[in-house]
């Protein structure tokens, strides 16, 4: 327990530095106890980080490299992280509350982003455009320059890797504001940058409060592009600040994602997905399966199965859960846990029934039982608003059109799912669902290679896949009169 350093610094222009706003106490979700202190950035620190990124960007020392060379360094950073998984995973578990095996999966996922985008670096090719005799016309992709990235706390390593690896691959320089609830493991990206030959200024990592460092970064006049994952109100604030500087954003703002389960679905396969869909990372996932919309004919049978899944989960300190299995860790903070528990109580007052869980555990830390709510109607607050916790709402439908109406009946549109043995039925639903990604017969089907982003208030822009690379480049057209 004593192997975690007491004090963790920020990383600016290739050096570890203190923060102008002092220090923040990072708490351990499993116990509520003090874990470590983190340097906190102020506006002056943000200015220094952006200036370092801008200098590096203007120099061409990174963007001017042959793409294959950039790609090799990006890949090495992922390899560096993966080689140190045994050191990083316990720290991630202790600062984020997730089971140790989930922490390892997150680190593996972070490394995979560096591998994928490192391999993509030399594939960003332009095209020639025929204009007839006398002209030669072509396009090139040029990096925006300084990419500001504001990272959420639910996957502090994986979400950082997702945007940093893509931005670096095309030649951008990054300023990352790490999450104040679990900032510690981002330090290993700085270590990777130093060890793998990334130029100073290409990656800057600062921890700070959203209202201070986050706001200063989003509004900074020398930032060229912004990536944000988080709540709708904060996303609106960031987009507003960015608009003042006419800076493009990628916003991923959460969801209230629904799985439609038809009476011809493989129910056993679906129940296996429930564990991943809503109870992975204690439900603190933007694309969580937070609503199940089930056909009336199989409603009661499916509810019994879902309740059995929830009640079979062991909820414990993440360090006590080293192996993959039916288990779940703590939520990230007292505030998040209290909010989720409060939404369950509110749902009960509106008429929902608690079929499983619904209570906080009587122990230190931020633990909520895996929860299943039934008798939920589409207009209830719990069916409309993101809980961001291990709370599943079950609704019913009679026909296919009603299922889609219920699924589309929120302001969000991040992901959705359809479970049916009839491919034509699933494809009809997929076409009608307002979601950026639709899973058919497997929640979280896809991977790093598949584009991810939302409709409606789930945000705009796409991350993951080749589409994400286009976030970080501008297309320049060159038209030449010849002959």
Secondary structure, DSSP 8 states (H G I E B T S, - for coil): -TTS-SEE-EEETTEEE--TT-EEEEE-TTT--EEEEEE---HHHHHHHHHHHHHHHHHTTTTTS-HHHHHHHHHHHHHHHHHTHHHHHHHHHHHH---HHHHHHHHHHHHHHHHHHHHHGGG----B----TTEEEEEEEEE-SEEEEE--STTHHHHHHHHHHHHHHHT-EEEEEE-SSS-GGGHHHHHHHHHHT--TTSEEEEE--IIIIIHHHHT-TT--EEEEES-HHHHHHHHHHHHHTT-EEEEE----EEEEE-TTS-HHHHHHHHHHHHHGGGG--TT-EEEEEEEGGGHHHHHHHHHHHHHH-EE--GGG--SSSSEE---S-HHHHHHHHHHHHHHHHHT-EEEE--SB-SSSS--B--EEEES--TTSHHHHS---SSEEEEEEESSHHHHHHHHT-SS--SEEEEE-S-HHHHHHHHHH---SEEEESSTT-S-TTS-B--SGGGEES-BSTGGGGGGGEEEEEEEEE--
